[in-house]
Amino acid sequence: MSLPEFKFRSRRAFLRNAGLGCGSLALTSLLNDEGLLSKSAAADRRLMQPRQPHFAPKAKSIIWLFMPGSPSQMDTFDYKPELRKQDGKKLEGADPKTGFFTTSGKILKSPFAFKQHGQSGAWVSEIFPGMAKHVDDMAFIYSCFSQSNNHTPAMLEMNSGMFLQGRPCVGSWLTYGLGSVNQNLPGFVVLHGAMPRGGKPIWSPGFLPKMYQPTSIDGRNNTPISNLARIHGMTEQQQRSQLDILKAMNAKHQQLRPHEADLAARLESFELAYRMQTAAPEVMDFNQESEATKKAYGVDQKETQLVAKQCITARRLIERGVRFVQLYAGTNGGGGGVADVPWDGHNDIGANHRIAAKSVDQPIGALLTDLKARGMLEDTLVIWGGEFGRTSDSQGSLGRDHNPHAFTMWMAGGGIKGGVHYGASDEFGYKAVENRVGVNDLHATILHLMGIDHEKLTYRFNGRDYRLTDVAGEIIQKILV
């Protein structure tokens, strides 16, 4: 072998080896940034073990009562007498394109009577007699605003902080941060009837591992988790043996792909489904509830039956250690509402809201009463609201269009100071003007009550540390105990 030939081959080998080495170093750095090199940490997350919060929490669990389609703030909790005084007159500063369609620019009075309730004197519409009994446990936030006037993007924003798909929702963030207390039930459950506008992406885990996605339950089905049923004729021992074989095969498959987080999530989902075969039917067994309890929630009435069962299920899930339950509540309100957005009163806000409110008021009032009687409201945060508000000027003659500039939400229990009225919209309820609260602020407050610093709960994805509140979010201190 001549010297020149030897040099050529050595240089070629050197460049090849050096290139592979640099690539390996770069890959190792990226994997380390993603937190994928720590096998023990990955195993801990796969098992969904409970994890310590950043500080002592005020709340241990959350029930989020989501009103899809969005209730009108001026017709529910944000009393605006000027609407009645100036009904039909021009609304100064109104933009006919604020909503999804076009509004008239003329002020529309509320079709409902309002009264003050409780020691706090909170104004509540006549359509909520059940919830009105609990105003002294609630903190009303009258100055909420969002960024989109369309249902799906607004629901995405309310759940994930962004109005684009692909970001994790708040329930997934909480499960990622805190794990699961009950290993036989999921840490995050969604209860719904008709699939809300936007479908499953609105409660997606986004770029978080899929083990943090919720178990969604359709309350309209007699067997809401039918796919948990064991194959007819198969014994528990046979199923366990089958799962063990499948687990061994998948584990071997995973050894060749150690950095595929979704594969680990799939393995965990098989095991969770097996454990849920015993735990889930017990949670859904309403026969364990007294007749008095079922009647109080409204299980015996057609209008309230669905939401009543959902509210009882939510309470039973929380009792058994589920951290986060999101309940999409309300039946078709008529008057322009459709099944997947029941509060969407484009044509007739009065007809729409009477029907939608009837379906939720008694069950939610009973839920608050029940939680309080059981001593659970102290550490259960209850949240109520939609994805945006509605316009103060009319759409057509009797309807209201979408309005992201002002809406009302309330929170109760779990570290919330009851009887508080925070923020304000203008005299017509058209825009939030005092102590404005964005979605990032809501999320920061929710995480804080669960013992999480919203600036420290992060997940590295594509080279960046993401968080639920992005680069914003202020805790609403004045509504906290």
N, C-alpha and C positions, 0 to 999 in steps of 0.2 A: 504494500500500500504506500503510494507516494505521499510525501508530506503535504502538498497542496490539497489532495483529496481528503486526507485526514482532517485538515483544518476546516474544510467545507462541511463535512459531516458533523463535526463537533459544534460548529456555529449553528447549524440547523437544529441539532438536538438541543443546544442551549436555548435557542429562541422558543422552541416548542415547549420545553419544560418550564421556562420562565413564564411563558404566556399562560400555561395551565396553572402554574402556581399563583400568579397574580389574580387569575379568575377565581381560583379557590378562596384566596384571601378576601376578595370582594364579595363572593357569595356568603362566606362565613360572617362577614360584617353585616350584610343585609339580613341574614337569618337571625343574627343576634339582636339587631334592631327590632325585628318583628317579634322577638321573644320566643322563637321557635327552637332554640338550641337547648333550653332547659327541659329535660325530659320529666323531671319531678314536677315542675310547674305545670307542664302540659297535662300530666296525669292528674294533678290536683283539680285542674279545671274540668277535665273530662268527667270526673266523679261528681262535679257540681257540689262539692262540700261547702258549707257555710263559711264565709270569710268575714274577718273583722272590719267594721267600718272605720273611717278616719277618726271619728269621735263619737261620744255617746249619742245615740239617736233619740229623737222624740217619738218617732213612729217606727213600728216594726213591719207594717204592711200598708198597702194602698188599695183602695177601691176607687177607680176613676169612672164616674158616670158620664159617659160621652153622649151628647145629644146631637146625632148627625143631622145635618141640614141647617142647624143653628137657630136656637130660639132668639126671638127679638128681645133685646135688652129693655126697650121701652114698654113691653107688654108682659114682662115677667117680674123683674126686681128693680129696675132703674126708673123710678117714678118721675115722669116729666109732665107736670100740669100745664106747661106752656103749649103742649101739643093740642090739648083740648081747647085752650083759649084761642089758638090761632089756626084751628083746623081749616084746611082749604086754602090758606094764604101761601104766598111764595116763601120758600125756605131760603133765606139769604145764604149765599156761599155754597148752595147745593150743586153738585156735579152730577148731571144725569147719567154719566158713565161710571159712577162709583161702583155700581153693582155689575152683575153679569149681563144684564139686559139694559134697558133704559128706563129711568124714572121720570115722574112728572114735574118734579121741582116743587110740588105743592105739599104742605104739611098734612100728615095723616094722624089723627088722634087715635089713642088706644081704644079698642072696643071693650076693654075690661075695667072694672072698678078696682081701686087700690085701697088697702088699709094698712095701718101701722100695727106691728106685732111685737110682742116681747118687751122686756125692759129696755132693749136697745132701740126700740121704735123703728125697726126696719120696715120699709114699705114693700108689700108683696101683693102681686096680682091675685084676683079672686080665683084664678085657675089653679092655684097651688095651696089649698087649705091644709094639706098634710105637711108639706115642707114648712109652711108658715109657723108651725108649732115649734120649730127648732132653730129659729133665727138667732137666738142667744148663744147657740153653739157654733154659729157660722161666722166666717169672715168674708164679707162681700168685697170683691174687687171690681169696681165700676169703670175702670180705665184701661181695660185690656185692648190691645190692637194686634193685628197681624199684617201680612204682606200681600196675600192673594185674595181675590174675590171669586175664586172658583173652588168648588168643594174639594176635589181631589188634592190639588196642591196645598190647600189650606189645612186639610187633615194631615197631610204629610208633615207640614210645618208644625202643627200642634203636637204631633207625636215625636218628631225627630229633630225639630229645630230648623229644618231646611225644607223648602217646598219642592225639592227634586227627589226622585227615587234613588235608593242606594245607600241612604244614611240609616243607622240603627235607631230604632224607636226607644223611648224612655224606659219601657218595660224590659227591653233587652239590655240596655245599659245597666239597669239596676240588678238584673240577674247576673250579668258579667261581673259587676262590682262586689256583690254580696253573696253570690251562690244561692243554694237552695237549702232550706231548713229540713223539709220533709223529702227524703230520697225516694219516696214512693209516689210523689206527685210533682208535676212541673213547677218551677219557680214563677212562671208567668203564664197566665191564662186569659184568653179573650172570650167573652160571651157575646153572642150576637143573634139576631133574627135574620132578616134579609141582609145579605152581604152589603155593608156600607159602600158608598161611592168610593171608588179607588181600589176596593178589594183588599186582598191580603198584603200587598206592598205597603199599606199604611201602618201595619204593625210588624214590618219586616225587621230582622236583625241586621240588615244591610251587610256591611263588611265584617261584622263580628262573626265568630264561628257559629255555625247553624245550631249548636246546642243551646243557644240563647234565644231561639225563636219561641213564640208562644204555642201552647196547645189551644186551638180555637174550637169552640163548642157552639153548635147551632141549637139554640133553645127550642126551636120549633119541632125538632125530631123527638120521637118517643125514646129512641136510643141514641142520644147525642154523641156518644163515642162508640159507635157500633163496631168499628174496626179493632176494638180491643177484645172482642169475643174470641174465645179459644175455638179452634176447629172442632166440629162435632165429632165426638168419639175419642178425641185426644186427651190423655190424662195430663195432669200437671207435671208429673215426672217425665213423661215423654216430651212435653214441650220444653222442659228445662234441659233435657239431653240434646234436643234439636238446637236450642239456642247456644249451648256450650260448644257444639260442633261448629256452628256458624261463627261464633265468637273466635274460635281457634283459627278458622280459615281466614276470617277477616283480619285478625291480628297478624297472621303471617303475611297477608297481603299488605298490611300497613307498614310492616318492617321495611319493605322495599320503598315505601313512600312516607317517611317519618314526618314530613313537614306538611302533610295535607290535613289541615284542621277539620275540614268538612267530613273526612272519612272517620275521624275520631268521634265527631258529632253523631254520625250515623250509627256507629257501634253503640254509643250511649243511648240513642233513641230506641234501639231494640230492647235494651235492658230496662229502660224506663217504662216502655209499653208493657213489658212483662210484669213489672211491679205494680203498674196501674190497674192491672186486671182485677186486683183485689181492692185497692184503695179507691179507684174512681167510682165504681158502682155504689160504694158506701156513701160517698159524698153526694151523689145524685139521688139518693134514696129519700124522697120527701116523706115517706111513711114514718120516718123517724121524728118528724116534726109534729107537734100537737095540732089539733084542729083549730085551736084558738090562734096559734101562730100563723097557720096558712090563711086563715080568714083575715087576720090583721094585715097581711101583705096583699091580699086580694087574689089569691089563687082561685077562689070560687067565682070570680067574675070574668066574663069573656074579655072585657076591655083591658083588664089589668093582669090577666093570667100569665102572659109571657114574661113581662118585666118582673112580676112577683116571683116567679120561679128563678129568674136570673139573679134577683137580689138575694134570695135565700141561698142559692148556690154560691154566690160571692161570699156571703158570710160564712158558710160552711167550709169553703176553700181557705179563707183567712184563718179560721179556727184551727185548721190542720197544717198551718205553716206556709201556705203559698204567699209569696211576698207581694205580688202585683196582679190585680184582677182589673181588667178594663172591660166595662160593660157598655155596649152600644144600644141605647135604650130609646124607645118610642115607636109606636106603630104608625101606619100611614095616616097622616093628619088630614088628608083631603085638601080642598081649597088650594091646589097647586102642589101639594106635597106628594112625593112618591115613596114607595116602600123603603128604598135605601137611603133616603134623606127625609125622614118623616116631619122634620120641623121646617121644611122649606116652603113657607107661605107666600108664594109669589102672587097668587090670585086673590086670596081672601085670608088675611092674617087671623081674623077672628075664628073662622071655621076651622082652619088648620090647627091653631094652637089649642083650642078647646079639646079637640080629639087627641092630639099628641100629649097634652098635659094630663088628660084623664088616664092615659095608659101608664104614666110614670109617677104621678104625685103620691098616690097611696102606697105603692111599693117602696118608694124612696123614703117617705116619712116613716114607714114601718121599719125599714132597715136602720135608720138613725135611732129610733126608739129601742130596737132590739140590741144594737151594738152598745148603746148606753146602759141598758138593763143588765147586760152580761159583763160590763166593765171593759169592753173591747174598744170603745170609742177613744179611750185615753191614748192608745197606741196604734190606732188605725186611722190613717189619713183618708178622708173622703173628699173627692173633687167632683165638681159639677160644672158643665159648660159645653159649648159647641166649638166649631172651628172658626167662626167669626160672628159678627152681629148682623143687624138688618137696618135698612135705611129709614130715616125719619120722614122722608117724603114718600109718596105712594108710587107703587108700580101698578098701572091700570088705575082702578078706583079704590080698591080695598086691600091690595097686597103690598108687601115690602120686598125689596130686592136685597141682595147680599151687600154687606158693609164691613170691610176689614178695619175701618178706622175707629170703631168703638164697640165693645161688647162687655158683658158681665159674666164673671165666674164666681163661685163660692167654694170655700174649703171649710172643713170641719174636722174635729178630732185631732189625734196625733200631733200635738205641739202647736195647734192653732188657737189663737186668742179669740174666743167667741164674742159675738156682738160688735165686731169691728166693721166699720165702713171705710174702705180705703179707696182713694182716688176719686175722680169724677169725670163725667162726660159733660159736654156743654148743655145749655138749657133745653135743647131739643134731643139730646142723646145721639147726636150725629157724629161727633168726634170726641175722642179722649183728650182731655185738656189738663188735668191735674194728676201728678204722680203717675204718669203713663207707664203701663206694664206690658212689655213685650213677651213673646214666647220664651226667649232665653231667660228672662227673669223668673217666669213661672217654673221653668225646669231647674234653675239654680235653687229656688226655694224648696221644691219638692226633694231634690237630692239632699239638701241641707237637713231637712226634717228626718231623712233616713240615715243621717250620720255620715254623709259623703260630701267632701269638698269638691264642688263641681269643676274646679280648676285642676284638680289632681287625678280625677277619674279620666284616664286617657287610654287610647289604643293606637298603636303604631300601624299605619296602613299606607303603603306606597311612599314610604320614607317620611311620613309626617305623623305627629302625635295629634290624633283627633280627640275631640271631646263633645259631649252632648250639646253644650252651650257655645261651642265654637270659640270665638274670641270675645264674647260678650257675657251678659248675665249678671244681675245684681239681686241679692237675696232681699225679699220684701220683709224687712225686719219688723215693721209695725204691725204685722198680722200674727206674729209669733209670740208665744207665751214667754 
